[in-house]
Amino acid sequence: MANQRSLVWGVLMYVQILSLHGLVRGDSIEMGRDADTGGQVRYVLDLAVALAEDPRITQVDLITRRLRGLGTDGQPLDESYSREIETLSPRSRIVRVSCADDQYVRKEDLWPYLDEFTKALESFTHKQPWPLAWIHGHYADAGVVARNLARQFQIPFIFTGHSLGKPKLDYLASEGWSHEKANRLLNIDHRISEEQSCLDAADAVITSTLHEKLSQYQGYQIPEETLVEVIAPGLDLKRFFPYYNYELPGEEIGEGFKQARSRMQRQLARFLADPQKKLILALCRPDRRKNIQSLIQAYGESPELRAIANLAVFAGIREDINTMSGNEREVLTDILLLMDRYDLYGKMAIPKRHDSELDVPELYRLAASGRGVFVNSAFIELFGLTTIEASATGLPFIATENGGPQDIVALCNSGIVLDVTDQQALTAGILRLLTDGDLWNEYSKNGIQNVRSHYAWKAHVEHYLRVVSRIHPGWNSISDSLSSSATLNLSSQSDHPSGRTAINRSSLMEKLDQRLENVSGLLISDIDGTLLGDRESLQELLEWIEAQKGQWMLGVATGRAPALVYEVCREWNVPYPEIMIASVGSEIVLGDQHEHWPEWSDWLGESWHPSKIAELISRTGWLVPQTEPHSQRPFKLSYLTTETFSAEQELFLKDHLFAAGCPCQVIASHGQYVDILPDRSGKGAALDFLMCQISRNDLQIVVAGDSCNDWDLLKRPYSAIAVGNSEPLLKERIRKEQAEVYLAQRHFAAGILEGLSYLGLR
């Protein structure tokens, strides 16, 4: 098979993925046994297996340390960690390399042994029957080894930092640590220096979320030519199947899962006086940054929560708390003291052990079966794997608004993000999910469906290999075939207003065509200040659309992120739109399953450099990043002005970014908000792109807006309405440009109705 592939592709693709610290094995991962065995272990294991399934890959080796003796908890390590080779799949395996006498060493203390590890891995690599194609290092310790071997073998180096030293140092300082203490206990300066060296040498940097890309790497210098890509990890959907599969006849569920379910039920029953109550579930390492104490306090101080639900905290794996590291020992002691303070005996479970492979999925399903909730109360979550796992099983979640869960809510709409340091907000969020049955049903359904759309390993590998095709010289000739998704034919032009031709049609677009078969018109409206603002006129507009008996469809074009669109639609009783142009035209979500349209994202991403743009804007002194949840999006950077934002400043900013090789749109609105978007984006550009792909040229399109960020929509060759409460600057621009836009007298939805009457449509 390898020889056959080499004839097709002209190269043998042997790949090494390096993850040095923690306890790495293919089965029964001891997640949370120590601080170094966290979500990255599952990440690299699944990546190795998924990458090896691609027919263009010959072999994937996941490289880690060979270990014997005792773990940091003083307990013996299983003999599986001492096996040199462990098969994961037909073309992937774990390879364990010796250093430091095979004794367990924390990642903070591994630095002196990396040269030894590098030499041993170099020797192993020379003995393999395939040439090494590229190498991918995870965390700084593996990054050092991967960087050196990439230089030695003259191959591309990919780096994923996961959690970086500079943000950690900032966090430690906020906790009262001195710089000297951080160096003495964590070698923090050496770590930061090595991270910067990895970034200097990397051909590509891969992050899991936009937040990680913009915040974690903010204090580092990344060469302009280095690719920095956001690629969300996938999920093993065979393990995280929906909770209701147990209730469906004919569903084949493995005995291992059934045994785990029974085991977890018994574990919970040992602690809980009434195990039939709804379950508030938390899963995390016993780390102060996970903020598990806040969840226990919220539960302990809320009579409502204690009355309707039990609390189960699975805080890592432990044998004897006294033998654990200081941070873990302190957190676990705090948990037990809080349990005692609030007298949570019979209401709170804190089991000592669980298996991540089988027990964790069953815990989610048990909680979902009882219509409970999962809570991730960490101060910051770079990705938020547990929230995706919970969503996949149908269990809604509460999570921190600081980090990756924002992306998950935007894509999946399966939970709530909030300020976890606000105890009232945390309590209210949990109560809302436990008591609002309709919302629970909606989030549960969305999670099951949308995780399968957005967090599949196959899609991750396709994106990953597109990155490889741009940095690996042997793949230049095959880069066009690295993605199974539709690609753009950018060379030809069309008569459409966008000046673009149609892309290869996707199944999502075919479904939209079917939905539009009996539709004669689309009303695409801004939300805030246009569609919404007056409930009476909104209801009148919705009744008019309903009276058209399916001939008119309502869509939206908004500055809101998708998750906030769903939220405001619920609040105002507006049906979820099946055409959603979100985040000021930088995202398109389609269909009754609310799927992101990847072709639009691919089109925008070709000329978008957000890290460089953010760095340039930080130097202006009069723009500061917005910090509200969902304000920063993959293709939208949002700022607040520290002074009145003038037309001259807008022009200066556009010219400044253009001169730096970052052509962008700068959209100011309401005198204080500034959005930076790809030059290709915008509400109108997104609608043009969409209309270009729809197999209809007879649709009547009506657009409506009220602010300057609607100008890109209103100026297009569609029937356009500016409602009476529009920004003066927008009205001025319409008059100055002599644009064919109807200026309504009435406000909000009443203005839309007025415009529809003017157009002869009602």
FENJOJO-V687852 format. One record per residue. RES is the residue in one letter. PHI is phi as a letter, one per 20 degrees, with the letter a starting at -180 (* if undefined). OMEGA is omega in degrees with one decimal (999 if undefined). D_FIRST is the distance of its C-alpha to the first C-alpha in Angstrom with 2 decimals. Layout:
# FENJOJO-V687852
res:phi:omega:d_first
RES:PHI:OMEGA:D_FIRST
RES:PHI:OMEGA:D_FIRST
This chain:
# FENJOJO-V687852
res:phi:omega:d_first
M:*:-179.7:0.00
A:f:179.7:3.81
N:f:179.2:5.46
Q:f:179.4:5.03
R:f:-178.5:6.23
S:f:177.2:8.64
L:f:-178.4:10.01
V:f:-172.4:10.74
W:e:178.1:12.20
G:m:-179.0:13.33
V:b:174.7:12.73
L:e:-174.8:10.66
M:e:174.6:12.19
Y:d:-171.8:13.35
V:c:172.1:16.41
Q:d:173.4:19.42
I:d:-174.7:21.94
L:d:173.2:25.23
S:b:-165.2:27.85
L:e:-169.6:30.24
H:e:-178.8:33.23
G:n:-177.2:33.87
L:d:-173.6:32.40
V:d:171.6:28.66
R:b:-172.6:26.91
G:f:-177.6:24.63
D:c:174.9:27.32
S:l:178.9:31.07
I:f:-178.0:31.30
E:e:-177.0:34.87
M:g:177.9:35.51
G:n:178.0:38.94
R:f:174.9:39.59
D:b:-174.6:40.34
A:f:-176.9:40.59
D:e:-178.9:37.21
T:d:-177.3:35.18
G:c:-174.1:35.25
G:f:-178.9:33.22
Q:f:178.6:30.95
V:f:176.8:29.33
R:f:-179.7:28.25
Y:g:-174.2:27.25
V:f:176.8:24.83
L:f:-178.7:23.31
D:f:177.8:22.71
L:f:-178.8:21.50
A:f:-178.7:18.83
V:f:-177.9:17.52
A:f:180.0:17.90
L:f:-178.9:16.27
A:f:179.1:13.11
E:f:178.2:13.00
D:f:-175.2:12.68
P:f:179.4:9.41
R:e:-176.8:10.46
I:d:179.8:10.53
T:e:-174.6:8.40
Q:b:173.3:11.18
V:c:175.1:14.77
D:d:171.9:17.54
L:e:-173.4:20.94
I:e:176.3:23.43
T:b:-178.1:26.86
R:e:170.7:29.71
R:e:-172.3:30.08
L:c:173.4:33.33
R:b:173.4:35.99
G:n:-173.0:39.62
L:d:172.4:41.32
G:e:180.0:40.47
T:f:178.8:42.94
D:e:179.5:44.61
G:m:-179.4:45.56
Q:e:-179.2:43.48
P:f:174.7:40.95
L:e:178.2:37.29
D:f:-177.4:34.94
E:f:-179.3:33.09
S:f:-179.6:29.72
Y:f:179.8:30.33
S:e:179.7:30.43
R:f:-175.3:27.00
E:f:-177.2:24.87
I:c:174.2:21.50
E:c:-178.5:21.27
T:f:175.4:18.13
L:d:-179.3:18.34
S:b:-177.1:15.18
P:g:-179.0:11.67
R:c:174.7:10.88
S:b:-177.9:14.58
R:b:169.5:17.40
I:e:175.1:20.97
V:d:-178.5:21.85
R:d:-175.1:25.60
V:d:-176.2:27.38
S:e:166.0:30.94
C:a:178.6:34.02
A:l:180.0:37.65
D:l:177.7:37.70
D:m:178.1:35.31
Q:e:179.8:38.30
Y:f:-180.0:38.05
V:c:175.4:39.28
R:g:-178.9:40.05
K:f:-179.5:38.24
E:f:-176.6:41.66
D:d:-176.3:41.98
L:e:-170.3:38.50
W:g:-177.2:39.33
P:f:-174.2:40.60
Y:d:-173.8:37.40
L:f:176.5:34.86
D:f:178.2:35.12
E:f:179.9:34.36
F:f:-178.5:31.34
T:f:-179.8:30.10
K:f:179.9:30.43
A:f:179.6:28.65
L:f:176.7:25.68
E:f:178.9:25.63
S:f:178.2:25.55
F:f:-175.5:22.68
T:f:179.1:20.64
H:f:-176.7:21.33
K:e:-176.7:19.88
Q:f:-177.1:16.38
P:f:-177.9:13.58
W:c:172.9:12.94
P:f:-180.0:15.86
L:f:-175.1:17.44
A:e:173.8:17.38
W:b:-175.8:20.23
I:c:-173.9:22.26
H:c:-179.5:24.18
G:d:-179.9:27.38
H:d:-172.4:29.31
Y:m:-172.2:33.07
A:f:-177.9:34.97
D:f:176.4:34.21
A:f:177.6:30.43
G:f:178.5:31.20
V:f:-179.2:33.05
V:f:-178.6:30.19
A:f:179.4:27.59
R:f:-177.8:30.12
N:f:179.4:30.71
L:f:176.9:27.11
A:f:177.6:26.35
R:f:-178.6:29.27
Q:f:-176.1:28.21
F:e:179.9:24.66
Q:l:-178.9:25.87
I:c:178.0:23.51
P:f:179.7:24.51
F:c:175.2:26.26
I:d:-176.6:26.49
F:c:170.5:29.40
T:c:-174.5:30.51
G:e:-176.4:33.97
H:m:178.7:34.53
S:d:-173.5:38.15
L:d:-171.9:39.89
G:f:-176.7:42.85
K:f:175.5:45.39
P:f:178.9:45.54
K:f:178.6:45.67
L:f:177.1:48.57
D:f:179.3:50.37
Y:f:-179.4:49.96
L:f:177.8:51.24
A:f:178.7:54.20
S:f:177.9:55.04
E:e:176.2:55.06
G:n:178.3:57.57
W:f:170.1:55.39
S:e:177.4:56.54
H:f:-179.6:54.21
E:f:179.3:55.17
K:f:179.3:54.16
A:f:177.5:50.76
N:f:-176.1:50.18
R:f:-175.2:51.54
L:e:-171.7:49.48
L:c:-177.7:46.34
N:l:-168.1:46.14
I:f:-179.7:46.01
D:f:178.4:46.87
H:f:178.9:44.16
R:f:-179.0:41.61
I:f:178.8:42.80
S:f:179.9:42.71
E:f:176.7:39.11
E:f:178.6:38.12
Q:f:177.9:39.78
S:f:176.7:38.03
C:f:179.1:34.64
L:f:177.5:35.67
D:f:-173.3:36.89
A:e:-171.8:33.56
A:f:171.1:31.10
D:e:178.1:29.29
A:b:175.3:29.10
V:c:-178.8:30.87
I:d:175.6:29.73
T:d:-177.4:32.35
S:e:-177.8:32.41
T:c:175.8:35.70
L:f:178.8:38.09
H:g:178.4:40.70
E:f:-178.3:38.55
K:f:-173.6:37.96
L:e:-174.4:41.66
S:d:-176.2:43.33
Q:f:-173.7:41.26
Y:e:-172.7:40.59
Q:f:-176.8:44.04
G:e:-177.4:45.58
Y:d:175.6:42.87
Q:e:177.7:42.37
I:d:-179.7:39.03
P:g:-175.5:38.60
E:g:-175.7:38.90
E:f:-178.3:35.60
T:f:175.0:33.61
L:f:173.7:31.74
V:c:-172.7:33.00
E:d:171.8:31.18
V:e:178.1:32.10
I:c:-179.5:29.11
A:f:176.1:30.18
P:f:175.6:27.97
G:e:-178.6:26.72
L:c:177.0:27.73
D:f:-173.6:26.17
L:f:175.4:27.89
K:f:178.4:27.04
R:e:-173.5:29.48
F:d:178.4:32.01
F:e:-175.1:32.82
P:f:-177.8:36.36
Y:f:-174.6:39.35
Y:f:176.7:40.55
N:g:178.4:37.61
Y:f:-175.4:39.78
E:e:-176.1:42.46
L:e:178.8:40.46
P:f:174.5:40.39
G:n:179.6:37.12
E:f:179.3:35.12
E:e:179.5:32.69
I:d:-175.6:33.20
G:f:-179.6:31.74
E:f:179.0:34.27
G:f:178.2:33.38
F:f:179.7:34.62
K:f:178.2:37.70
Q:f:178.5:38.54
A:f:179.1:38.18
R:f:178.9:40.46
S:f:-179.5:43.06
R:f:-179.0:42.80
M:f:175.9:43.39
Q:f:178.4:46.24
R:f:179.4:47.92
Q:g:-178.4:47.43
L:f:-178.1:49.09
A:f:177.8:51.82
R:f:-174.2:52.85
F:d:-164.8:53.96
L:d:178.8:55.05
A:f:179.5:58.35
D:c:-176.1:57.20
P:f:-178.4:53.40
Q:e:176.8:53.74
K:f:172.9:54.54
K:g:-173.7:52.05
L:d:167.6:49.79
I:e:-171.9:49.45
L:d:173.8:46.22
A:c:178.4:45.27
L:c:-179.7:42.20
C:a:170.9:42.05
R:f:176.2:42.24
P:f:-175.7:45.86
D:c:-176.6:46.18
R:g:-179.1:49.29
R:f:178.8:47.32
K:f:168.7:46.16
N:l:-177.2:49.83
I:f:179.9:49.81
Q:f:-179.8:53.53
S:f:178.2:54.34
L:f:-179.2:52.79
I:f:177.3:54.83
Q:f:179.2:57.96
A:f:179.5:57.44
Y:f:-176.6:57.07
G:f:-176.7:59.91
E:e:179.8:62.33
S:d:177.0:61.62
P:g:-179.2:63.57
E:f:179.7:61.75
L:f:-178.4:58.28
R:f:-177.8:59.51
A:f:-172.1:61.14
I:d:-173.6:58.14
A:b:167.1:55.12
N:e:176.5:53.89
L:d:175.9:51.97
A:c:-179.5:48.94
V:d:174.9:47.70
F:d:-173.9:44.55
A:d:177.6:44.92
G:m:-178.8:42.10
I:c:-176.7:42.06
R:b:170.8:45.10
E:d:-178.5:46.85
D:c:-176.9:49.96
I:g:-177.2:50.89
N:f:-178.1:52.95
T:e:-175.7:49.95
M:e:-179.6:48.00
S:f:-174.1:48.01
G:g:-178.8:51.06
N:f:-178.7:49.64
E:f:-179.4:48.06
R:f:-179.4:51.20
E:f:-178.6:53.46
V:f:-179.9:51.52
L:f:176.7:51.39
T:f:177.1:55.07
D:g:-179.8:55.90
I:g:-178.8:54.09
L:f:178.0:56.11
L:f:177.8:59.32
L:f:176.7:58.80
M:g:-180.0:58.14
D:f:-177.8:61.45
R:g:-177.2:63.34
Y:e:178.3:62.62
D:l:-176.1:62.94
L:e:176.9:59.56
Y:f:-175.7:59.52
G:n:-180.0:58.46
K:d:-175.9:57.02
M:c:177.2:54.30
A:d:176.3:51.40
I:b:-178.7:49.75
P:f:-175.7:47.43
K:e:-173.6:46.20
R:c:169.5:42.59
H:b:-179.7:39.80
D:d:-175.7:36.07
S:f:-175.0:34.09
E:f:-173.7:31.23
L:d:-175.3:33.46
D:f:-175.5:37.07
V:f:176.9:36.84
P:g:-179.4:35.48
E:f:175.9:38.15
L:f:176.4:40.84
Y:g:-176.3:40.11
R:f:176.2:40.21
L:f:178.7:43.40
A:f:-179.6:45.06
A:f:179.5:44.00
S:g:178.0:45.25
G:e:179.0:48.62
R:l:177.4:48.51
G:e:-175.7:48.44
V:b:174.0:47.08
F:d:-179.1:44.71
V:c:171.7:46.23
N:d:-172.2:44.58
S:e:-179.9:47.68
A:g:177.4:46.12
F:g:177.6:48.07
I:b:179.4:44.94
E:c:-174.5:41.41
L:f:177.1:38.86
F:c:-179.0:36.45
G:o:-176.8:37.66
L:g:-176.2:34.69
T:f:178.3:37.10
T:f:176.6:38.77
I:f:177.8:35.51
E:g:179.8:34.75
A:f:-178.8:38.29
S:f:-177.8:38.11
A:f:-179.9:34.94
T:e:-178.4:36.87
G:n:179.9:39.94
L:e:177.9:42.06
P:f:-174.5:43.95
F:c:165.5:44.38
I:d:-178.5:46.87
A:b:178.5:45.53
T:f:175.7:46.75
E:e:-174.9:47.26
N:e:175.2:46.27
G:p:-171.4:42.60
G:g:-179.5:39.42
P:g:174.2:41.01
Q:g:178.9:42.65
D:f:-177.0:39.31
I:f:177.4:38.44
V:f:-179.8:41.80
A:f:-177.3:41.43
L:e:-170.7:38.08
C:d:-177.9:38.68
N:l:-173.9:42.49
S:c:-179.5:42.22
G:a:-176.4:44.69
I:c:171.4:47.44
V:d:-176.9:47.43
L:b:177.7:50.72
D:e:-174.8:52.52
V:f:175.6:51.88
T:e:177.3:54.77
D:e:-173.4:57.14
Q:f:179.4:57.94
Q:f:179.5:59.70
A:f:179.5:56.77
L:f:179.1:54.35
T:f:-178.1:56.65
A:f:179.6:57.23
G:f:179.3:53.53
I:f:179.5:52.77
L:g:-178.8:55.84
R:f:-179.5:54.89
L:f:-178.7:51.52
L:f:-172.8:53.12
T:d:-180.0:56.01
D:e:-175.0:54.80
G:f:-180.0:53.06
D:f:179.4:52.13
L:f:177.7:50.53
W:g:179.6:48.61
N:g:-178.0:47.31
E:f:-179.3:46.31
Y:f:179.3:44.47
S:f:179.2:42.76
K:f:-178.8:41.53
N:f:-178.7:40.50
G:f:-179.0:38.49
I:f:-177.1:36.50
Q:f:-168.8:35.75
N:f:174.3:35.39
V:g:-179.7:33.22
R:f:177.8:30.60
S:e:-168.0:31.05
H:d:-175.9:31.19
Y:c:176.9:29.38
A:e:-178.8:25.93
W:f:179.2:23.01
K:f:178.4:20.97
A:f:177.4:23.80
H:g:-178.4:23.99
V:f:178.7:20.38
E:f:178.3:20.97
H:f:179.2:24.14
Y:g:-177.8:22.69
L:f:172.1:20.03
R:f:175.3:22.91
V:f:179.5:24.66
V:g:-177.5:21.80
S:f:-179.0:21.73
R:e:-177.8:25.40
I:c:-177.4:25.18
H:d:-175.4:21.98
P:f:-178.7:22.66
G:f:-176.0:19.10
W:d:-177.0:18.95
N:g:-175.5:22.19
S:f:-176.5:20.80
I:d:-174.7:18.69
S:f:-179.8:21.22
D:f:-176.7:22.49
S:e:-176.1:19.34
L:f:-179.8:19.14
S:c:177.7:21.59
S:e:179.9:21.71
S:e:-178.8:25.46
A:f:178.9:27.96
T:d:-175.7:28.72
L:e:170.7:32.10
N:e:-170.9:33.26
L:e:-173.1:35.69
S:e:-176.7:36.84
S:e:-176.6:38.82
Q:d:176.7:42.02
S:c:179.2:43.82
D:e:179.8:47.43
H:f:-179.0:46.82
P:g:-179.4:48.84
S:f:-176.9:45.73
G:m:-175.6:45.05
R:c:175.4:41.42
T:e:-179.1:39.36
A:f:174.7:37.46
I:e:173.1:33.96
N:g:-169.7:31.24
R:f:179.0:32.65
S:e:178.4:31.35
S:f:178.5:31.96
L:f:179.2:34.55
M:f:177.3:36.50
E:f:177.5:36.35
K:f:178.4:37.86
L:f:176.7:40.54
D:g:179.1:41.39
Q:f:179.9:41.96
R:f:-175.6:44.14
L:e:-174.7:46.19
E:g:-176.7:46.84
N:d:-179.4:50.42
V:e:178.7:51.08
S:d:-178.2:53.45
G:b:176.2:53.80
L:d:170.6:52.21
L:d:-179.3:54.34
I:d:-173.0:52.41
S:c:164.3:54.59
D:f:-177.4:54.61
I:e:-172.0:55.20
D:f:178.5:57.60
G:n:178.6:60.95
T:c:177.7:60.06
L:f:-176.3:58.80
L:d:179.0:60.09
G:q:179.5:63.48
D:b:-173.3:65.78
R:f:-177.0:64.98
E:f:-179.5:67.52
S:f:175.6:66.30
L:f:179.4:62.65
Q:f:178.1:63.45
E:f:179.1:65.22
L:f:179.8:62.21
L:f:177.8:59.82
E:f:177.4:62.30
W:f:179.4:62.40
I:f:-179.9:58.61
E:f:-179.7:58.72
A:f:179.1:61.54
Q:f:174.7:59.35
K:l:174.3:57.49
G:n:-179.0:53.99
Q:e:176.0:54.82
W:c:178.4:54.61
M:c:177.1:51.89
L:e:172.0:52.49
G:c:-179.2:49.91
V:c:171.7:50.37
A:c:-164.7:49.84
T:b:171.9:50.63
G:e:-179.0:50.43
R:f:169.5:49.47
A:f:-176.5:46.00
P:g:-177.8:44.58
A:f:-180.0:45.56
L:f:173.4:49.11
V:f:179.4:49.26
Y:g:-177.3:48.60
E:f:-176.6:51.19
V:f:175.5:53.92
C:f:176.6:53.23
R:f:-176.6:53.91
E:f:-175.5:57.02
W:d:178.9:58.43
N:l:176.1:57.25
V:d:176.8:55.22
P:g:177.7:52.31
Y:g:-178.9:48.93
P:f:177.0:48.16
E:e:169.4:45.18
I:c:-178.3:45.16
M:c:170.5:45.35
I:d:-168.8:45.42
A:d:174.9:45.61
S:l:178.3:46.15
V:l:175.3:48.21
G:n:-178.7:45.61
S:e:176.3:42.63
E:b:174.3:40.97
I:c:179.8:40.75
V:c:-170.6:40.45
L:c:169.0:40.43
G:n:-179.6:40.95
D:f:174.3:42.45
Q:e:174.4:39.47
H:l:-177.6:40.22
E:e:173.3:36.77
H:f:-178.4:36.36
W:e:-171.3:35.42
P:f:-178.5:32.47
E:f:177.8:33.03
W:f:178.2:36.43
S:f:178.6:35.11
D:f:-179.0:32.48
W:f:-180.0:35.33
L:f:-171.1:37.60
G:f:-175.3:35.13
E:f:-176.3:34.61
S:c:-172.2:38.07
W:d:-177.2:38.88
H:c:-170.7:39.43
P:f:-178.8:41.19
S:f:179.5:41.28
K:f:179.1:42.93
I:f:-179.4:45.28
A:f:178.9:46.34
E:f:179.8:47.13
L:f:-177.8:49.21
I:f:-179.5:51.10
S:f:-178.8:51.88
R:e:-175.7:54.03
T:f:-179.1:56.29
G:n:-178.6:58.38
W:c:173.0:59.24
L:c:178.1:56.06
V:c:-177.4:54.71
P:f:170.2:51.58
Q:f:-175.2:52.25
T:d:-179.2:51.38
E:f:177.5:51.67
P:g:175.7:48.65
H:m:-178.7:46.40
S:f:177.3:48.27
Q:e:-175.5:45.30
R:c:-178.1:42.37
P:g:-178.5:39.01
F:c:176.8:40.74
K:b:172.5:44.38
L:d:-172.9:46.33
S:d:-175.0:49.77
Y:c:168.5:52.87
L:d:178.5:56.54
T:e:175.1:59.18
T:e:177.4:61.70
E:b:178.5:64.15
T:g:-175.6:64.85
F:e:-174.8:61.93
S:e:176.1:63.36
A:f:178.8:62.07
E:f:177.9:62.34
Q:f:177.8:60.06
E:f:-180.0:57.51
L:f:178.5:57.59
F:f:-177.1:57.45
L:f:178.8:54.41
K:f:-179.5:52.52
D:f:-179.1:53.47
H:f:179.8:52.62
L:f:178.9:49.10
F:f:-179.3:48.57
A:f:179.7:49.71
A:e:179.2:47.17
G:n:-178.9:44.30
C:c:178.4:44.24
P:f:-174.2:45.75
C:b:165.5:46.73
Q:e:175.5:49.08
V:d:-174.6:51.90
I:c:178.0:53.50
A:d:178.6:56.68
S:b:175.2:58.34
H:l:172.3:61.36
G:m:-176.3:62.55
Q:b:-177.5:60.33
Y:d:177.6:56.67
V:c:177.2:54.32
D:d:175.1:50.74
I:d:-174.8:48.30
L:c:172.4:45.64
P:g:-178.2:43.06
D:g:-176.7:44.88
R:e:-169.9:43.04
S:e:-177.2:44.04
G:p:-178.1:47.26
K:f:-178.8:48.47
G:f:178.8:49.29
A:f:178.9:46.14
A:f:178.9:44.08
L:f:175.5:46.16
D:g:-178.9:45.81
F:g:-178.8:42.03
L:f:-178.5:42.08
M:f:179.2:44.57
C:f:-175.8:42.54
Q:e:-179.3:39.67
I:f:-176.3:41.89
S:e:178.5:42.34
R:b:173.4:46.11
N:c:-178.5:48.67
D:d:179.2:51.74
L:f:172.4:51.51
Q:e:-177.6:54.59
I:d:174.0:53.60
V:d:179.4:56.17
V:c:-178.1:55.52
A:b:179.7:57.80
G:b:-177.8:58.19
D:b:-174.2:60.70
S:c:-176.9:59.48
C:f:178.1:58.35
N:f:171.9:54.70
D:e:-176.6:55.21
W:g:-179.8:56.36
D:f:178.1:52.90
L:e:-173.0:52.91
L:f:-175.9:56.51
K:f:-177.4:56.48
R:f:-176.6:53.85
P:f:174.2:55.01
Y:c:172.8:55.32
S:f:-169.3:58.52
A:c:179.1:59.20
I:c:168.9:61.52
A:d:-175.6:62.66
V:f:-171.7:64.44
G:f:-180.0:67.93
N:e:-178.2:67.01
S:f:176.0:64.61
E:g:175.8:64.68
P:g:-179.6:67.47
L:f:177.6:65.03
L:f:179.0:62.90
K:f:178.8:66.02
E:f:-178.8:67.17
R:f:178.5:63.88
I:f:-179.6:63.94
R:f:-178.6:67.49
K:f:-178.4:66.79
E:e:-176.9:63.76
Q:l:-178.2:65.68
A:f:180.0:62.61
E:e:-179.1:62.86
V:c:177.4:62.75
Y:f:179.0:65.24
L:e:-177.6:67.06
A:f:175.0:68.00
Q:e:-176.8:71.10
R:e:-173.2:69.95
H:e:171.7:67.58
F:l:-176.3:64.15
A:f:176.0:63.14
A:f:176.2:66.65
G:f:176.2:65.93
I:f:179.0:62.83
L:f:176.9:65.02
E:f:179.3:67.62
G:f:177.8:65.06
L:f:176.6:63.77
S:f:178.5:67.39
Y:g:-179.0:67.90
L:e:178.4:64.87
G:m:-176.4:66.37
L:e:176.4:63.67
R:b:999:66.04
